């Protein structure tokens, strides 16, 4: 379960288990667009809930269960109703005699208590048709002539709040589904780009363990995907370069970084690579390009330049 007040996940009470059977109205959605709202009686108090089926992001089936949101109709909710209706409200056990000791019933669900107040009652049933709770309202006697009008207003307010609560729950669920769909689309786009990239790519945990690789990365190092996933990236780095990368890896977590390093191919050969590291939360995306040919050209130029300088020095020596 999820506690919206504390903004954290909480264990679902075992008292809710009898309402989560295959025959429960909470889980029984005849169609994909069925939304079920109502009351469930729990030892902690009555629970107002709304249940919708879990379906695909494109709103198609099959159903994968039910998404249930609810809140207890507790003291906090009653205080909110009191502020909105300016009436004295309270919950009383149900079923009970609508008339308190000393009160006189003047019509169904309305009782005359004394010269100063009237009492009205509204019964609510749960999704099984059983009595769930009774809401009591105390009305000052000075407005007794307007009692029926006031009760009517109260009931309208109550129905309006229930309706608005249902709309709010629907909007929250709709936004959650839209957000989930957008995230799935983004993940699919990344997966396609990652797997089809010509550059070697791997996903690293915050301690450098390889979580995922693309085909180009497998081809770059010559190891199988099973050999790579679960191993630390540092294990495939030349021991000399490994010291620098390991010592600077924590610093790289604070920013995107680029580096050049020698990697060890499965056949033991050295692969010069240029890496680009970017972070997304606690995971890193490392993209690597093979620059062995470039390094070979640079080394040839360096050797030729050194030979030319040596030849020049020898010529100068002969002339001298």
N, C-alpha and C positions, 0 to 999 in steps of 0.2 A: 504494500500500500504506500501512499504518499501523503504526508501531512503538509497541506498548503500553508498553514500558519508557521510551522517550524522550517518549511522549505527543505524537507529531508524525507528519505524513505523510512517507513516504519513497518514492522511485522503486522500482517493482517490478523486481526483478532480471531481466535478459534470460534468465537461466538457467531462468526459470519459464515462458518462452514456449511451449516444446514441450508443456507440460502444459495449455495453455489453448486447444487446438484444438477444433473442433466435435465431434470424436469422442472427446475426453478424458473419462474417467470422472468427473473433477471437475465437468464441466459437464453431464453426461448425467443428468438427473433424469426418470425415466419418469412420475412422478406429482408433484402439487403438494406432497405431504407427505413426499417422499423425502429422506432425510438420508444423506449418504455420508461415511464416516470412513475414514482409513487413513494410509498412509505414502507420501511421494514422495521419491525420492532426488535430491538436488541436490549440486553441487560443495561447497557450504558445509556439507553434512551432511544427515542424514535429517530430513524435515519432517513432523510430525504435523499432520493437518488435519481439518477438518469442513466440509462443503459443503452448503448448502441453497439451494433455488430462490428467486429474488426474485419475489414475487407482490404482489397488491394488499393494501392494509391490512385488507380484510375477508376475507383468506385465499383469495381467488378468483383465477383466472387472467385473462389468459394469463401465462406465465412471461416475465420480462424479463431473464433472465440468472441468475447464481449469486452467492451471498454466501459467501465462503470465509474461514475463520479458521484460523490455524495457528501453530505455534511449533516452533522447531528443537529436536530432541532432542540437546542439547549438554551441555557440562560442568556447567552450572548445574542442568539437570534430573537428571543422574546424581547430583550431590551431594545433591539432595533425596531421591532414592531411597535413597542410602546412609544418610542420617539416619533414614529411616523403617524400613528393613529391618535396619540395623546389619550390613550385609554389604559386602564390598569389591567394587565393580562397576566395569566399564569397557567401552568400545566397542571392538570389533576389526573389521577389514575382513571383508567377506563377499562371496563365499565364500572360506573358508580352511580348512586342516586343523584340526579341532577340538583336536587334540593338539599342544601346544607341544613344542619340542625337549626330550627327556628325560622327558616325561610318558607315562603308560601308560593307554590307554583301558580302563575297566572296564565300561562299558556306553554306550549311545548318549547323546552329549552330556554325559557325565561322564568326567573323567580324573583319575587319581592322579598328582600331581606329585611329592611327596616325603612324608616322615613328618609334615610340618607342615601340609600343605594339599591340598585337592582343588579342582578347577575344574569349573564347569558352564557350559553354553552354551545360549543360546536364540536361534534364528534368526527374523528378521522379514522378511516379503516386502512389496514395495510394491504399489500398486493394480494394477500390470500383471502381478503374479505373479512378478516377478523378486526376487532376493535384495537386500534393502535394507541391513540391518546385523545384526550378531551381538552380543548382550549376554553378557559374561562375568562370572561371579561366583566369587570365591575363598572357599573354606570352610576354616576351620581344621581340621587333622587331628584335634584332640582331640574334635571332634563328628562325626567321620566316620560313626559308627554311626547318627547322626541325619541323615545327608546327604540322603537322599531326602525326609525330612520337611521339612528346611529348604528344599530346592529347591522342594518343593510350596508351602511358605509364600511363598517369593519369587515364584513364578509367580502365586499368588493375589493377592499384593500388587500385582504388576504389572498383572494384569487389573483389579483394583479401582481402581487409579490411573487406568488408561485409561478405565474406566467413569465414574469421577468427573469426569475431564477432559471426557469427552463430555457429561456432564450440565451441567457448568459452562459449556461452550461453548453448549449448547442454551439454558440460562437467560439467558446474555448476549445471545444472538440474540433470544430471546423478549422480553426487556426492551427491546432496541433497537427491535424491531418495534412494541411497545406504545407506546414513547415517540414513535416516528415517526407512529403512527396518531393519538395525542393531539395532536401538533403540527399534523397535517393538518386535524384537526377544528377546532382553535383558529383556524387560518389561514382556513378556510372560513367560520367564524362572523364573523371580522373582515371578510372580504371582503363578506359579505352586509350587515352593519351599515354598512360604509363606503359601499358603492355605493347603498344605499337611504336614507341619511341625508338629511334635508331641509337640513341645514347643509352649506355648501361644505367639502370636505375635500381635502387633498393630503398626499402623503408626500414628505418632504424628506431629502436627504442631509445629512451634517454640515457641508457648505459652502453649504447653501441651495438646491441644485439640485432642481427638481421631478422626482420619480420616477414619481408616479402621481396621478391626480385622479379625483374622482367627478363624476357628472353635475351635481350642484348647484353645484360649483365652476366648471364650464364655463359654466353659465347665469349665475352671479354676475358673471363678468368678460366674457362674450361672445366669448371666444377659443375656437378649436377645441382639442381635446385634443392634437393634434399640435403646435400652437403653444405650448402650455403645457409639456408634458413635455420635459425637457432644458434648459429655460430656468431662470434663477434667479428665485426668488420676489420678490426685491428689485426686479426690473425692472418689476413691476406695482404698485409702491408709489409714492405721490406723492413727488416729489423731496424735499420738506421733511421728511416723515415717514421717508423712506428713510434719511436720515443717522442718525436715532436708532436705527432697527431694526438697521442694519448694525453700529453701534458696540456694541449690546447683545446681538447674536445669540450670541456666544461665552459670555457670562454666562448666557444662557438654557439652554445645554447642561447646566448643572449642576442644573437644577430645572425643574419645570413652570411655565409663565408665561402670563399673559394681557396683552393689549394692545389698544388701539384705534388704528386707522390709516385713512388715506384711500387707496383703491386706484383704479387707472386702468382704466376700462372700455374695451372695444375701440372704442366710439364716441367716446372721449375724455372722457366724463363722469366725475365723481368718485363713487365708491361708498364710503360710510362703512362700515367693518367692524370687528367685534370678534373678535379671534383668541384661541384657546386652544392652546398649544403643549405637547406632551408627548413625552418621549424614550423610545425602546426600543432600547438599545444605540447603534448609530451612525446610526440613522434617527430622524426626528421625524414625528409626526402632527400636522398643523395643521388645526384645525377653525375655520371662519369663518362668522359670522352677519352678514347685511346689516342695519345699524342706521341706514340713510339716513333712513327715516321718523322714527325717534326723534330723530336729529340735527336734522331739519327742524322738528319740534315744539319742540325746545329752542331753536332759533334764532328761531322765531316768538315764543316766550315772552320771549326776551331782548330782541327788538326792541320788543315791546309794553310790557315793563317799562321800557325806556329811554324810550319815547314818553310813558308815564304819568308818569315822573319829570320829564321836560321840561315836560309840561303843568302839573304841580304847581308847578314852579319859576316858570313864567310867571304862574300864578294868584297866587302869593305876591307876585310883583313888582307886579302890578296893585293888589292890596290895600294894598301899602305906599305 
